[in-house]
Structures are given as structure tokens and as C-alpha cells.
Amino acid sequence: MSLRDLARELYRAQQQVERLEKLLLAAAPEEETAIQSELQDARAARQQLQKMIDGRKDSSSLPRRF
């Protein structure tokens, strides 16, 4: 996956986290547990994508030849 594709996926994941956070604020008490679980998964996916992007950035700055 290219860096551009990863950035797009990261943006979508950030939007999903923000949407779930807003939904959680307005949720009824019986819905909170399910939304919190989904929010936790979305945050984990966002963090994984961020680490993938950071890894791509770090490795691209290394020289390819010695």
C-alpha cells in the first residue's frame, strides 16, 4: 500500500473516531457500552495506520546504497 493510500485510510479512521466520540456524547446509557467498544476498535485501527505511516516515513529517509 502506498503512502498516499495509507494517508487516505488514516483520514477515514480519524473521521470514524470523531464520529463515534460525538455519538458517545449523545448516546443513551444502554448504548454507551457498544459505542465504547466500537470506539476502542476504531482508535486501535487509527493508531495502527499512524504507525504504518510513521514507519514508511522513517524507512524512506535511509540511504538505499552504501
FENWO-V377135 format. One line per field, one symbol per residue. ss: DSSP state (h for helix, s for strand, l for the rest). psi: psi as a letter, one per 40 degrees, with the letter a starting at -180 (. if undefined). A space follows every 50 residues. Layout:
# FENWO-V377135
ss = ???
psi = ???
This chain:
# FENWO-V377135
ss = llhhhhhhhhhhhhhhhhhhhhhhhhllhhhhhhhhhhhhhhhhhhhhhh hhhhhhhhhhllllll
psi = hidddddddddddddddddddddddeiideeddddddddddddddddddd dddddddddeeiidi.
